[in-house]
Amino acid sequence: AQLAVLLDDFAPGFSMIAADGQRLPAEALPALFGGLRGARPGLKIEIDELAVLHAGADAVVLSYRERHAWSAGATRRRATALFTVLPGGQPQWMYLQETWA
């Protein structure tokens, strides 16, 4: 049930370039998130260096840095994300590009 709620935040045409260069379409998200569930005990995600690159009535492009820290390690990545806005104002992820930092 939690996975379904999470997936509602992604547009049907969502695509992603992961930090390792792998291209992932929206159809890959259930397996991706399902496989990661519980894989990093104590995971905390911090976001900083947030910048709005574009803001319009129906879309926003953001740039930010993420730090993922868990009991066995930590990683950093930079990301650029495109969100579209549904009627009523609900944002949905449309595109995400990640790069190791």
ABEGO torsion letter per residue (X at the ends): XAAAAAAAABBAABBBBBAAGBBBBAAAAAAAAAAABGABBGBBBBBBGBBBABBBAABBBBBBBBBBBBAAEBBBBBBBBBBBBBBGGBBBBABBBBBBX
